[in-house]
Amino acid sequence: MAGKKTGVNAGTIADDVRDTRTELGETMETLAAKARGKGRVGWAAAATGLLAGVAAVAAMRWRKARQAPRSRAERAWRGMQRQMRRTVDRIR
């Protein structure tokens, strides 16, 4: 079962979001330092903050969609597959 897909851990998602926010915060600080004399600090910070929020929400929704079956039939099929795997493992 080397090709088996593994689920995404909720802790991994939280760590990824936290790392992304940290990196974007550092980017915001760098942009603010460069733009201090230009008077555009507010716009750069607002745009970067908005981008960070959209990216975090999109990443979480994408991962959630990959994890959860969309219909009752998919849930039933996955449940049946899980039962068969457990039964085969017990027989071995």
Helices and strands as residue ranges (DSSP letters): H 10-35, H 41-67, H 72-91
